[in-house]
Amino acid sequence: MEIKSKGAKVSDKLKGKVLGLIFDKPSTRTRVSFEVAMFRLGGATLYLGRADTQMSRNEPTKDTARVLSRYLDALAVRTFEQDLVEEMARWSKIPVINALTDRYHPCQVLSDLMTVVEKKRGLDGLKIAWIGDGNNVARSWINAAAILGFELVLACPPGYHPGDELLNRAGGKVKIVEDPRDAAQGAHVINTDVWASMGQEEEYKDRRKAFQPYQVDQALVDLADPEVLVMHCLPAHRGEEITEEVLEGPRSIVFDQAENKVHLHQALLEMLLAK
């Protein structure tokens, strides 16, 4: 938040540094926010889709990681498999940032937490509700609750829970329910995401049927604290996981949330690379 308070100023803290972006999935917010963050710190970015690398021709990940470590100062990897990010990190001599996998999306939740703290002046005493799929963002929220100790209630339909192993590690601050009203009741934050993430298009019909009762509409928001914050990491499918009324309503902070990705990434890169 200190970085945000200074505005869109350009410094030379990372002058001469290069961040590589290895993206298997298309991106608007994540790619642009990393590029803008690096620019504001005086550094540069190099974007590499999978097809731009020899990994598309089955070069071992460990070879790619070791070579890129000699060219770049950090890597941000946005891909399907969590194992790929972990292998890149294992073989790289430079920082490797998880910019999204099917398992986790930690940078998203870090910027979301920044937004909540900015609006609520802290996390103490807050009930945070997650409505919908127990997906990568939900799992990262669980990890955050386990570390920071805030109350997190996830409402997920049967078959779409985030996994018992993760919940067991998180402890008593995290709860799973199947009625979204139980999660929303008295909540200070309501968070949701798309019903079908990238790579799940073939499951869309089944998912739409399962998640229909989990739409964040005004009736659900009315169960929450009067000062509730409504969040969505975007892109949103209006009329599916969230209604137009709620997304554009007075409790929605989705665009503040999106903006903070730049500031969070700037802070992260400065922490990792500034000497």
PyMOL commands that set and color helices and strands:
alter all, ss='L'
color gray80, all
select helices_A, chain A and resi 2-5+29-40+50-52+54-57+61-71+82-91+106-120+136-148+164-170+180-184+201-214+218-221+244-247+254-273
alter helices_A, ss='H'
color red, helices_A
select strands_A, chain A and resi 18-23+44-49+74-78+96-100+127-131+151-155+174-177+189-192+229-232
alter strands_A, ss='S'
color yellow, strands_A
deselect
rebuild
show_as cartoon
